[in-house]
Amino acid sequence: MKKVYIDGQAGTTGLQIHERLAMRKDIELLEIDPALRKDENERKKLMRQADLVFLCLPDQAAKQAALWMEDMDTRIIDASTAHRTNPNWVYGFPELSQEQKENIQHAKCVANPGCHASGFIALVQPLVTHGLLDANVKLTAFSLTGYSGGGKAMIEDYEQHCTIDMRSPKPYALNLSHKHLPEMKAICHLEQTPLFVPIVDDFKQGMLVQVFIDANDLHHPNSSMPIGVNELVNFYQSIYQESPIQVYAGENALYTSTLAGLDKMEIFVNGNENGFVLSARFDNLGKGASGAAVQNMNLMLGLDEYQGLHL
């Protein structure tokens, strides 16, 4: 039985990971005394005992905890932003390629993707990698998310102190420097930083990421021939055929919370001769956070990749 410790279990992501692991017979969860959850020595003791540690901490605290484990055999999944563009860490999105999955399986340190970034990368990275989209293109995207993505403080605000204004959508990070942008750019091999604005609204869970691409920017590799919706659908289906990511076309409207409580993702391709709207729908706490973390844990510990996930 593999031993797992969640450092930062009291936070939203940690609680969701704990929920997914608590009933499993192949995992022993190492629990810290709540009174000692900030005790450095007790945390280090549990880290050393564990086969794998989840870091569900603020960035600086995650960096410090990772340094503690440098001389340990313990493997790490960091759910924070701290290591997502660190070349010494493996990015935890196994669907990108068989090589990516194998890198995760053998890694000591895996950076769990950001929620907004997960949808963007699922849509854009295959296009750039396979030559359908030039790396120098300037992309525009937005993401609609439930308030649970803001953590315990935002959840309390929406559920206990919700104002009239908070019942309507709120675009934020309007300075175009959202913290997920570095990984979106790096993992997709983009030369230009995308124009990206997230929006939070008065529902708890669910996420819809949309990327807008001019028809002139998509083409067959080594050819100027344009690409149609059906060809693009077939392309994504070939990329994700071995995964639970499902690909659809022709939806004229999408609800954001359809996959709340699940750990899978859906991709939608819409457009015409002018351009495309590419959409990724998933749960911001599922495939956007804790579900992805458990999937990576399964791979790293040699377990069934989808064990314990809600698909």
Buried (B, 14 or more C-beta within 10 A) or exposed (E): EBBBBBBBBEBBBBBBBBEBBEEBEEBBBBEBEEEEBEEEEBBBBBBBBBBBBBBBBBBEBBBBBBEBBEEBEBBBBBBBBBBBBBEEBBBBBBBBBEEBBEBBBEBBBBBBBBBBBBBBBBBBBBBBBEEBBEBEBEBEBBBBBBBBBBEEEBBEBBEEEEEEEBEEEEEEBEEEEBBBBBBBBBBBEBEEBBEBBBBBBEBBBBBBBBBBBEBEBBBEEEEEEEBBBEBBBBBBBEBBEEBBBBBBBEBEEBEBBEBBEBBBBBBBBBBEEEBBBBBBBBBBBBBBBBBBBBBBBBBBBEBEBBBBBBE
